[in-house]
Structure formats: structure tokens, C-alpha cells
């Protein structure tokens, strides 16, 4: 159990640092009222977790430890619901209702689609 906790913690650390850097990069290079940084990071994380789960179901490519490190750890640290919720509240507070509905709807539907596509790709390989 301690090994699993350390794997998830290490993955979470790397995922969180990666999220911070990627989100900051996108936000500073793609100026928009829409929170593109978090959106891109969350969709990418959904796609990655789909790929990882798809590959782990299909083969022995990932040991249980690597699967925990990558999914619960890295992807869990890389994607963020709390930032998503805070950004949505900021959009509502600013009266940006169109961007609120667009961001919420796209994040949910494109996130689910990205996860599905990740799994689908592994079945086609």
C-alpha cells in the first residue's frame, strides 16, 4: 500500500507541475476571456487517461503500479476540477454567461469524447 501511495503521490506531483506550466503557457500565449489553459489541459488529460486505460485493457504494457502512477497520479494531478469550478464562478461573476455555458458544456462533452477517442485509438492499434 505504501508503494502505491508513493507512486500516486509522485505522479500527482509531476501532473500538477505539468498542469501549472502548460496552463500558464496557453493562457499567456492565447489571450482570451475563455479559460483556454485549463480547458486544453483538462481535455488533454481526458485523452491521456483514455489512452492509458485502453492500452492497459488491451495489453500488459502497464503494470498495476505504472497504471496507478499514470492515471490516479499524473492524470489526476494534471487535470483539475477545482480550477474549472473557480473559473466558471469568475465567468458568472463577470456576467460572461455565453462563455460560462460554452466552457462548461465543451469541457464536459469534449472531455468525455476525448476519453472515448483515447480508448478507441488503443482498440484500433
Protein Blocks (a to p, Z undefined) as FASTA:
>chain_A
ZZmmmmmmmmmmmmmmmmmmmmmmmmmmmgcfblfklmmmmmmmmmmmmmmmmmmmmmck
bafklmmmmmmmmmmmmpcfklmmmmmmmmmmnopamlmmmmmmmmmmmmmmmmmmmmmm
mmmZZ
